[in-house]
Amino acid sequence: MGLEIDHAEGVTLTTKDGKTYFDFISGIGVANIGHTHPDVVNAIKEQAEKYLHVMVYGETIQAAQVDLAEKLAMVLPNPLSQVYFTNSGTEANEGALKLAKKWTGRKRFISFEQSYHGDTQGACSVTGRDIYRKPFEPLLPGITFLPFNETKRLSEIDQSVAAVITEPIQGEGGIRIPDQDFLPALRARCSEVGALLIFDEVQTGFGRTGKLFALEHWNTVPDIITLAKALGGGMPLGAFVSSPEIMTTFSTDPPLSHVTTFGGHPVSCAAGLASLNIILKNDLTQRADQLGKKIKTALQGLAQRSSCIRAVRGKGLMIGLELCDADTTAAFVRKALNAGLILGWTLHTNTVVRIAPPLTLTEEELGKGLDIMDRALA
């Protein structure tokens, strides 16, 4: 985009030349509580004045880490109660994959076509999109990709599989939402053959889909959940969470089977706790559900006037607007940007526009954003 940012507040980014933009992609799923929330800024200042990095993660007791882990354990379903903090989402997925191999003693993984789990070697290996994988092959062996949302193929998950990893809603793949029976069937098959189930909620977590975690839409609990993006309230932070029984396998053979220097940085954890408290205190999850319904209704209205809109889909404030072709999609996003609205679009999902504004979006800001989209589409 080439925008030189001077400052950011709430849903608005302001550039050095004084132009303002509505951020309807939340810094790619990070700013769920908006940019530069004062509670988060204060938490960062307070922690920075106490101490920054003091020791490799896990070697000392640091209140910011403990307090955030405790809060996460409170809001996640049982038995997801033991937290390992990382720097990012891809690192969280790396840790989850290692944990699954360690716990099961197996080597194979199942993932899904059109999935995205990160750009490091292991996470890239289970990403089901050739555009990300091909330039870096050979990657990890023993990876099988199944069609997303097809229960009839789940029988291919067998006793050789260490884990199945999936996004509850595929984000980078175009906001693809599974049928109501798919994730419960996947859970049942993994339990049947002793494979762990990993939910990658890096994008879908922390109220984004109208539930605190997307797993709640399907009443399905994985063995491991991975988190990042909105977890840190704007600071870099990721985590993978599992049961104490599974997680303790990292403590032996060898001791400290998984270590990180900066994972769980105390300033990031302090920001993360402040952010989570804001989401819970202000019921932003419910707000995401309500605002998401308004946006989808408005976009469906646009679809009745434009033959180029092929589909409107999503949950909460994670919405996909599918257009007729790549050139039109690119032009629509460009015209919206010129009018002061940032939307999500990539060459890799070239007909789907991702709409994911902060959960703190006001009715007035929503109206202005929809007006820009209407004019850009016209």
C-alpha positions as CSV (number, residue, x, y, z in Angstrom):
1,M,0.0,0.0,0.0
2,G,2.9,2.3,0.6
3,L,1.2,4.3,3.4
4,E,3.6,6.0,5.8
5,I,1.8,5.8,9.1
6,D,2.1,8.7,11.6
7,H,-0.3,7.5,14.3
8,A,-3.3,5.1,14.8
9,E,-6.3,5.2,17.1
10,G,-9.4,3.0,17.2
11,V,-10.3,2.1,13.6
12,T,-8.4,5.0,12.1
13,L,-4.9,5.1,10.6
14,T,-3.4,8.6,9.9
15,T,-0.5,9.0,7.4
16,K,2.4,11.5,7.5
17,D,0.6,13.7,5.0
18,G,-2.5,13.9,7.3
19,K,-4.8,11.6,5.3
20,T,-7.0,9.2,7.4
21,Y,-8.0,5.7,6.6
22,F,-10.5,3.3,8.1
23,D,-8.8,0.0,8.8
24,F,-11.4,-2.6,8.0
25,I,-8.8,-5.5,8.2
26,S,-7.5,-4.7,11.7
27,G,-3.9,-5.0,10.7
28,I,-4.7,-8.5,9.5
29,G,-6.8,-9.7,12.5
30,V,-4.6,-8.1,15.2
31,A,-6.4,-4.9,16.3
32,N,-9.6,-6.6,17.6
33,I,-9.9,-3.9,20.2
34,G,-8.8,-1.1,17.8
35,H,-5.5,0.5,17.5
36,T,-3.6,2.0,20.5
37,H,-6.3,1.3,23.1
38,P,-5.4,3.4,26.1
39,D,-5.8,0.5,28.5
40,V,-3.2,-1.5,26.5
41,V,-0.9,1.4,26.3
42,N,-1.0,1.9,30.0
43,A,-0.4,-1.8,30.7
44,I,2.7,-1.6,28.4
45,K,4.1,1.4,30.1
46,E,3.6,-0.1,33.6
47,Q,5.2,-3.4,32.7
48,A,8.1,-1.7,30.8
49,E,8.9,0.3,33.9
50,K,9.1,-2.9,36.0
51,Y,11.2,-5.1,33.7
52,L,11.6,-6.1,30.1
53,H,13.2,-9.5,29.2
54,V,14.9,-11.1,32.2
55,M,15.3,-14.8,31.4
56,V,14.6,-17.4,28.8
57,Y,10.9,-18.2,28.9
58,G,9.9,-20.6,31.7
59,E,13.0,-20.2,33.8
60,T,11.7,-17.5,36.1
61,I,8.2,-16.7,37.4
62,Q,6.9,-13.5,35.8
63,A,3.5,-12.2,36.9
64,A,2.5,-10.9,33.4
65,Q,2.9,-14.4,31.9
66,V,1.2,-16.2,34.8
67,D,-1.8,-13.7,34.9
68,L,-2.5,-14.0,31.2
69,A,-2.1,-17.8,31.2
70,E,-4.5,-18.0,34.1
71,K,-7.1,-15.8,32.3
72,L,-6.8,-17.9,29.1
73,A,-7.3,-21.1,31.1
74,M,-10.5,-19.5,32.6
75,V,-12.0,-18.6,29.2
76,L,-11.0,-21.7,27.2
77,P,-13.0,-25.0,27.5
78,N,-11.6,-27.9,29.5
79,P,-9.1,-29.5,29.4
80,L,-7.3,-26.6,27.5
81,S,-5.6,-25.1,30.6
82,Q,-1.8,-25.2,30.1
83,V,-0.4,-22.4,28.1
84,Y,3.0,-22.1,26.2
85,F,3.7,-18.6,24.9
86,T,5.5,-17.9,21.7
87,N,6.3,-14.9,19.6
88,S,3.8,-15.5,16.7
89,G,1.2,-17.7,15.2
90,T,3.5,-19.7,13.0
91,E,5.7,-20.4,16.1
92,A,2.6,-21.5,18.0
93,N,1.8,-24.0,15.2
94,E,5.4,-25.2,15.2
95,G,5.1,-25.9,18.9
96,A,1.8,-27.7,18.5
97,L,3.1,-29.9,15.7
98,K,6.1,-30.9,17.8
99,L,3.9,-31.5,20.8
100,A,1.7,-33.9,18.8
101,K,4.7,-35.9,17.6
102,K,6.1,-36.1,21.1
103,W,2.8,-37.2,22.7
104,T,1.8,-39.7,20.1
105,G,5.2,-41.0,18.9
106,R,3.8,-40.8,15.4
107,K,5.2,-38.9,12.4
108,R,2.3,-38.1,9.9
109,F,0.1,-35.1,9.8
110,I,-3.2,-34.4,8.1
111,S,-4.1,-30.9,6.9
112,F,-6.6,-29.5,4.5
113,E,-6.6,-28.0,1.0
114,Q,-6.6,-24.2,0.9
115,S,-5.4,-23.9,4.5
116,Y,-2.8,-21.5,5.8
117,H,-0.8,-22.1,9.0
118,G,2.4,-19.9,8.6
119,D,5.6,-19.5,6.7
120,T,8.3,-21.3,8.7
121,Q,9.3,-24.8,7.6
122,G,6.9,-26.9,9.7
123,A,3.9,-24.6,9.4
124,C,4.5,-24.2,5.7
125,S,4.6,-28.0,5.4
126,V,1.0,-28.2,6.6
127,T,-0.3,-25.3,4.6
128,G,-2.5,-26.6,1.8
129,R,-1.7,-24.0,-0.9
130,D,0.9,-24.7,-3.5
131,I,1.7,-21.0,-4.0
132,Y,3.3,-21.0,-0.5
133,R,4.8,-24.5,-0.5
134,K,6.3,-25.1,-4.0
135,P,9.2,-22.6,-3.8
136,F,10.5,-24.2,-0.6
137,E,10.2,-27.9,-1.2
138,P,11.2,-30.4,0.0
139,L,9.4,-29.6,3.2
140,L,8.4,-32.0,6.0
141,P,7.5,-35.5,4.7
142,G,4.4,-37.4,5.7
143,I,1.8,-34.7,5.1
144,T,-1.5,-35.5,3.5
145,F,-4.0,-32.8,2.4
146,L,-7.7,-33.6,2.5
147,P,-10.6,-31.6,1.0
148,F,-11.9,-29.1,3.6
149,N,-15.5,-29.7,4.7
150,E,-15.8,-33.2,3.2
151,T,-16.7,-35.7,6.0
152,K,-16.5,-38.7,3.6
153,R,-12.7,-38.4,3.4
154,L,-12.1,-38.3,7.1
155,S,-11.7,-42.1,7.1
156,E,-8.2,-41.5,5.6
157,I,-7.1,-40.4,9.1
158,D,-5.7,-43.5,10.6
159,Q,-3.4,-44.8,13.5
160,S,-0.3,-43.5,11.8
161,V,-1.4,-39.8,12.1
162,A,0.1,-37.8,14.9
163,A,-2.3,-34.9,14.5
164,V,-4.8,-33.2,12.2
165,I,-4.5,-29.4,12.0
166,T,-7.2,-27.1,10.7
167,E,-8.6,-23.6,10.9
168,P,-12.2,-23.7,12.1
169,I,-12.8,-21.1,9.4
170,Q,-10.3,-20.9,6.6
171,G,-9.1,-17.3,6.4
172,E,-6.4,-16.9,3.8
173,G,-8.3,-19.5,1.7
174,G,-11.2,-17.2,1.3
175,I,-13.4,-17.2,4.5
176,R,-14.5,-20.8,4.0
177,I,-16.9,-21.9,6.7
178,P,-17.5,-25.6,7.2
179,D,-20.9,-27.3,7.5
180,Q,-22.2,-27.9,11.0
181,D,-21.3,-31.6,11.0
182,F,-17.7,-31.3,9.7
183,L,-15.7,-30.3,12.8
184,P,-17.6,-32.6,15.2
185,A,-17.0,-35.5,12.7
186,L,-13.4,-34.6,12.5
187,R,-13.2,-34.6,16.4
188,A,-14.8,-38.0,16.5
189,R,-12.4,-39.5,13.9
190,C,-9.3,-38.2,15.7
191,S,-10.5,-39.6,19.0
192,E,-11.2,-42.9,17.3
193,V,-7.7,-43.4,16.0
194,G,-5.8,-41.6,18.7
195,A,-4.7,-38.6,16.6
196,L,-4.6,-35.2,18.2
197,L,-6.8,-32.5,16.8
198,I,-5.2,-29.0,16.5
199,F,-7.4,-25.9,15.9
200,D,-5.5,-23.0,14.5
201,E,-7.4,-20.0,15.9
202,V,-4.8,-17.5,15.1
203,Q,-7.2,-15.4,13.0
204,T,-10.6,-16.6,14.5
205,G,-9.8,-16.1,18.2
206,F,-10.8,-13.4,20.6
207,G,-14.3,-12.5,19.5
208,R,-13.6,-12.1,15.8
209,T,-16.3,-14.6,14.7
210,G,-19.0,-13.5,17.2
211,K,-17.8,-16.1,19.7
212,L,-14.8,-15.7,21.9
213,F,-13.3,-18.7,20.1
214,A,-14.6,-20.1,16.8
215,L,-14.7,-23.6,18.2
216,E,-17.8,-22.5,20.2
217,H,-19.9,-22.4,16.9
218,W,-19.5,-26.1,16.6
219,N,-19.2,-27.1,20.3
220,T,-16.0,-28.9,19.4
221,V,-12.9,-28.9,21.6
222,P,-9.5,-29.7,20.1
223,D,-6.6,-31.3,21.9
224,I,-4.4,-28.3,21.1
225,I,-5.4,-24.7,20.2
226,T,-3.1,-22.2,18.7
227,L,-3.5,-18.4,19.2
228,A,-1.8,-15.2,18.1
229,K,-2.7,-12.0,16.2
230,A,-5.3,-10.4,18.5
231,L,-3.9,-12.2,21.6
232,G,-1.3,-9.5,22.2
233,G,-3.5,-6.5,21.8
234,G,-1.2,-5.1,19.2
235,M,2.0,-6.5,20.6
236,P,3.7,-9.6,19.1
237,L,2.5,-12.7,21.0
238,G,1.4,-16.3,20.2
239,A,0.5,-19.3,22.3
240,F,-0.4,-23.0,22.0
241,V,-2.6,-24.4,24.7
242,S,-3.3,-28.0,25.6
243,S,-4.2,-30.2,28.6
244,P,-1.6,-30.6,31.4
245,E,-1.4,-34.3,30.6
246,I,-0.3,-33.7,27.0
247,M,1.8,-30.6,27.7
248,T,4.0,-32.3,30.3
249,T,5.5,-34.5,27.6
250,F,7.7,-31.5,26.8
251,S,9.4,-31.7,30.2
252,T,11.3,-35.0,29.6
253,D,13.3,-36.8,26.9
254,P,15.0,-34.3,26.6
255,P,14.2,-31.9,29.4
256,L,13.0,-28.6,28.0
257,S,11.9,-30.2,24.8
258,H,10.7,-26.9,23.5
259,V,12.3,-23.5,24.4
260,T,12.1,-19.9,23.3
261,T,14.0,-16.8,24.4
262,F,11.5,-14.1,23.8
263,G,8.2,-16.0,23.7
264,G,5.9,-14.7,26.4
265,H,7.7,-11.4,26.6
266,P,6.3,-9.7,29.8
267,V,5.4,-6.5,28.0
268,S,3.4,-8.5,25.3
269,C,1.7,-10.6,28.0
270,A,0.7,-7.4,30.0
271,A,-0.7,-6.0,26.8
272,G,-2.5,-9.3,26.1
273,L,-4.1,-9.4,29.5
274,A,-5.4,-5.8,29.1
275,S,-6.7,-6.6,25.7
276,L,-8.6,-9.8,26.8
277,N,-10.1,-7.9,29.7
278,I,-11.3,-5.2,27.4
279,I,-13.0,-7.8,25.1
280,L,-14.7,-9.5,28.1
281,K,-15.7,-6.3,30.0
282,N,-17.2,-4.7,27.0
283,D,-18.8,-7.8,25.5
284,L,-17.1,-7.2,22.2
285,T,-17.8,-10.8,21.1
286,Q,-21.5,-10.0,21.1
287,R,-20.8,-6.7,19.4
288,A,-18.9,-8.5,16.6
289,D,-21.9,-10.8,16.1
290,Q,-24.3,-7.8,15.8
291,L,-22.1,-5.7,13.6
292,G,-21.3,-8.7,11.4
293,K,-25.0,-9.3,10.7
294,K,-25.4,-5.6,9.7
295,I,-22.5,-5.7,7.4
296,K,-23.6,-8.9,5.7
297,T,-27.1,-7.6,5.3
298,A,-25.8,-4.4,3.7
299,L,-23.5,-6.3,1.4
300,Q,-26.3,-8.7,0.4
301,G,-28.2,-5.5,-0.5
302,L,-25.3,-4.5,-2.7
303,A,-25.3,-7.9,-4.3
304,Q,-28.9,-7.4,-5.5
305,R,-27.7,-4.4,-7.4
306,S,-24.5,-5.8,-8.7
307,S,-24.1,-9.0,-10.8
308,C,-20.4,-9.0,-10.0
309,I,-20.9,-10.0,-6.3
310,R,-20.9,-13.8,-6.2
311,A,-21.2,-14.5,-2.5
312,V,-21.2,-12.9,0.9
313,R,-20.2,-15.2,3.8
314,G,-18.7,-15.1,7.2
315,K,-19.3,-15.2,11.0
316,G,-19.2,-12.1,13.2
317,L,-16.7,-9.6,11.9
318,M,-14.8,-12.1,9.7
319,I,-16.5,-11.6,6.4
320,G,-15.7,-12.6,2.8
321,L,-17.0,-10.7,-0.2
322,E,-16.5,-12.8,-3.3
323,L,-16.5,-10.9,-6.6
324,C,-16.6,-12.1,-10.2
325,D,-13.0,-11.9,-11.3
326,A,-9.5,-10.9,-10.1
327,D,-9.3,-7.6,-12.1
328,T,-12.6,-6.3,-10.7
329,T,-11.6,-7.3,-7.2
330,A,-8.3,-5.5,-7.4
331,A,-10.0,-2.4,-8.8
332,F,-12.6,-2.4,-6.1
333,V,-10.0,-2.7,-3.3
334,R,-7.9,0.0,-4.9
335,K,-10.8,2.5,-5.3
336,A,-11.8,1.8,-1.7
337,L,-8.2,2.6,-0.5
338,N,-8.2,5.8,-2.6
339,A,-11.4,6.8,-0.8
340,G,-9.9,6.1,2.6
341,L,-10.9,2.5,3.4
342,I,-8.4,-0.4,3.8
343,L,-9.8,-3.8,2.9
344,G,-8.2,-7.2,2.8
345,W,-7.2,-8.7,-0.5
346,T,-4.2,-10.7,-1.8
347,L,-3.1,-12.1,-5.2
348,H,-3.3,-15.5,-3.6
349,T,-7.1,-15.3,-3.0
350,N,-7.7,-13.0,-5.9
351,T,-11.5,-12.8,-6.0
352,V,-12.3,-12.6,-2.3
353,V,-12.2,-9.3,-0.3
354,R,-11.8,-9.9,3.5
355,I,-13.6,-7.5,5.7
356,A,-12.5,-7.7,9.4
357,P,-12.7,-4.3,11.2
358,P,-12.0,-3.8,14.9
359,L,-14.8,-5.1,17.2
360,T,-14.9,-1.6,18.6
361,L,-16.2,-0.2,15.3
362,T,-18.9,2.5,15.9
363,E,-22.2,2.6,14.0
364,E,-21.0,5.9,12.3
365,E,-17.7,4.3,11.2
366,L,-19.6,1.3,9.9
367,G,-21.9,3.5,7.9
368,K,-19.0,5.5,6.4
369,G,-17.2,2.3,5.5
370,L,-20.2,0.7,3.8
371,D,-20.8,4.0,1.9
372,I,-17.2,3.8,0.5
373,M,-17.7,0.2,-0.5
374,D,-20.9,1.1,-2.3
375,R,-19.3,3.9,-4.2
376,A,-16.1,1.8,-5.0
377,L,-18.2,-1.0,-6.3
378,A,-20.2,1.3,-8.5
